[in-house]
Amino acid sequence: MTTTMTEPEMTCHELVELVTEYLEDAMTASERERLEQHLAACGPCVRYLDQMRRTIQSVGHLHEEAIAPAARNGLLRVFRAWKSEAPG
């Protein structure tokens, strides 16, 4: 009798952490398969992925000069605070 090791099912949290790699096609085939299996069963993650795609599409047309200085500074402040709290 042989047993094969399979990777555990992906969690929603893992998907959120890997979504950029997925959208940039920077994942291994096995990681992509796990992520797509999760998407097949998780409506909220499908919506999250769709939101990320739409955000990237919208922001891709946004130039730095189009952002008001106060808004830019506020976004940078929030991002830096988030980054300093992120593990790793």
Residue frames as qw, qx, qy, qz and C-alpha x, y, z in Angstrom:
[[0.000, 0.891, 0.455, 0.000, 0.00, 0.00, 0.00],
 [0.431, 0.146, 0.003, 0.890, 1.42, 3.37, -0.97],
 [0.082, -0.856, -0.420, 0.290, 0.43, 6.70, 0.41],
 [0.419, 0.474, 0.147, 0.761, 0.98, 10.02, -1.21],
 [0.225, -0.472, -0.352, 0.776, 1.47, 13.27, 0.59],
 [0.163, 0.702, 0.468, 0.511, -0.97, 15.90, -0.53],
 [0.133, 0.168, -0.235, 0.948, -0.84, 19.52, 0.39],
 [0.050, 0.503, 0.716, -0.482, -3.58, 20.69, 2.73],
 [0.201, 0.779, 0.519, 0.289, -6.44, 22.71, 1.34],
 [0.272, 0.270, -0.067, 0.921, -5.69, 26.39, 0.97],
 [0.132, -0.643, -0.588, 0.473, -7.28, 28.76, 3.46],
 [0.200, 0.919, 0.296, 0.167, -8.78, 32.13, 2.63],
 [0.346, -0.877, 0.201, 0.266, -5.92, 33.80, 4.49],
 [0.611, -0.213, 0.563, 0.514, -3.36, 31.97, 2.35],
 [0.460, 0.619, 0.520, 0.367, -5.16, 33.01, -0.82],
 [0.025, -0.995, -0.095, 0.027, -5.04, 36.66, 0.23],
 [0.480, -0.686, 0.401, 0.372, -1.30, 36.33, 0.84],
 [0.532, -0.082, 0.690, 0.483, -0.74, 34.70, -2.59],
 [0.484, 0.743, 0.437, -0.149, -3.14, 36.63, -4.81],
 [0.136, 0.869, -0.301, -0.369, -0.45, 38.92, -6.25],
 [0.276, -0.363, 0.837, 0.301, 1.72, 35.97, -7.24],
 [0.506, 0.397, 0.766, -0.012, -1.34, 34.36, -8.83],
 [0.385, 0.865, 0.219, -0.237, -2.22, 37.46, -10.85],
 [0.077, 0.821, -0.485, -0.291, 1.40, 37.89, -11.94],
 [0.945, 0.252, -0.193, -0.083, 1.63, 34.21, -12.94],
 [0.175, 0.669, -0.647, 0.322, 4.54, 33.75, -10.54],
 [0.731, -0.329, 0.473, -0.366, 3.36, 30.55, -8.82],
 [0.104, -0.223, 0.951, 0.184, 4.37, 26.96, -9.23],
 [0.472, -0.121, -0.664, -0.568, 1.85, 24.71, -10.94],
 [0.425, -0.329, -0.819, 0.199, 1.00, 22.99, -7.65],
 [0.063, -0.307, -0.402, 0.860, 0.43, 26.31, -5.84],
 [0.321, 0.081, -0.314, -0.890, -1.77, 27.52, -8.70],
 [0.474, -0.204, -0.806, -0.291, -3.77, 24.29, -8.58],
 [0.289, -0.360, -0.723, 0.514, -4.33, 24.62, -4.81],
 [0.081, 0.271, 0.145, -0.948, -5.43, 28.22, -5.21],
 [0.409, 0.019, -0.500, -0.763, -7.80, 27.42, -8.07],
 [0.417, -0.285, -0.863, -0.001, -9.28, 24.50, -6.11],
 [0.129, -0.375, -0.547, 0.737, -9.97, 26.92, -3.27],
 [0.221, 0.196, -0.147, -0.944, -11.58, 29.40, -5.66],
 [0.372, -0.138, -0.784, -0.478, -13.85, 26.66, -7.02],
 [0.451, -0.462, -0.757, 0.099, -15.40, 26.30, -3.56],
 [0.315, -0.515, -0.385, 0.698, -15.16, 29.79, -2.05],
 [0.214, 0.814, 0.438, 0.316, -17.38, 32.57, -3.35],
 [0.267, -0.941, -0.016, 0.208, -15.93, 35.26, -1.07],
 [0.529, -0.445, 0.448, 0.566, -12.42, 34.59, -2.39],
 [0.449, 0.452, 0.585, 0.502, -13.70, 34.69, -5.98],
 [0.011, 0.952, 0.283, 0.115, -15.14, 38.14, -5.20],
 [0.457, -0.774, 0.204, 0.387, -11.86, 39.21, -3.57],
 [0.573, -0.060, 0.551, 0.603, -9.88, 38.10, -6.62],
 [0.293, 0.702, 0.514, 0.396, -12.28, 39.98, -8.90],
 [0.197, -0.969, -0.108, 0.105, -11.92, 43.12, -6.75],
 [0.540, -0.544, 0.369, 0.525, -8.13, 42.85, -6.97],
 [0.507, 0.270, 0.586, 0.572, -8.27, 42.49, -10.75],
 [0.117, 0.871, 0.398, 0.265, -10.55, 45.53, -11.06],
 [0.379, -0.880, 0.050, 0.282, -8.36, 47.55, -8.69],
 [0.577, -0.278, 0.471, 0.607, -5.23, 46.72, -10.66],
 [0.388, 0.528, 0.562, 0.506, -6.98, 47.63, -13.90],
 [0.064, -0.954, -0.273, -0.104, -8.17, 50.97, -12.48],
 [0.469, -0.790, 0.189, 0.346, -4.93, 51.88, -10.75],
 [0.676, 0.035, 0.466, 0.570, -2.97, 50.93, -13.85],
 [0.287, 0.695, 0.382, 0.537, -4.48, 54.01, -15.49],
 [0.339, -0.930, -0.137, 0.036, -3.73, 56.30, -12.55],
 [0.577, 0.481, -0.237, 0.616, -0.67, 58.52, -12.67],
 [0.495, -0.335, -0.470, 0.650, 1.01, 59.85, -9.55],
 [0.069, 0.060, 0.033, 0.995, 0.38, 63.42, -10.66],
 [0.407, -0.417, -0.522, -0.622, -3.38, 62.73, -10.66],
 [0.596, -0.506, -0.589, 0.205, -3.39, 62.06, -6.91],
 [0.172, -0.906, 0.032, -0.384, -3.81, 65.10, -4.68],
 [0.312, 0.488, -0.645, 0.498, -0.77, 65.54, -2.38],
 [0.483, -0.345, 0.495, -0.634, -2.90, 65.15, 0.77],
 [0.945, 0.052, 0.022, -0.323, -4.44, 61.92, -0.54],
 [0.726, 0.440, -0.488, 0.201, -1.02, 60.60, -1.57],
 [0.040, 0.486, -0.649, 0.584, 0.44, 61.36, 1.86],
 [0.705, -0.219, 0.348, -0.578, -2.52, 59.73, 3.57],
 [0.951, 0.200, -0.179, -0.152, -2.19, 56.58, 1.48],
 [0.539, 0.480, -0.583, 0.372, 1.54, 56.39, 2.16],
 [0.275, -0.446, 0.568, -0.634, 0.94, 56.84, 5.89],
 [0.874, -0.079, 0.201, -0.435, -1.63, 54.01, 5.96],
 [0.878, 0.346, -0.329, 0.036, 0.60, 51.74, 3.86],
 [0.300, 0.527, -0.633, 0.481, 3.64, 52.36, 6.06],
 [0.518, -0.349, 0.500, -0.599, 1.61, 51.67, 9.21],
 [0.953, 0.093, 0.021, -0.288, 0.28, 48.45, 7.70],
 [0.723, 0.477, -0.459, 0.197, 3.76, 47.43, 6.57],
 [0.028, 0.524, -0.655, 0.543, 5.25, 48.01, 10.03],
 [0.679, -0.209, 0.453, -0.538, 2.56, 45.79, 11.59],
 [0.883, 0.277, -0.284, -0.251, 2.88, 42.99, 9.02],
 [0.813, -0.427, 0.385, 0.093, 4.64, 39.86, 10.28],
 [0.873, 0.267, 0.217, 0.347, 7.89, 38.82, 8.70]]
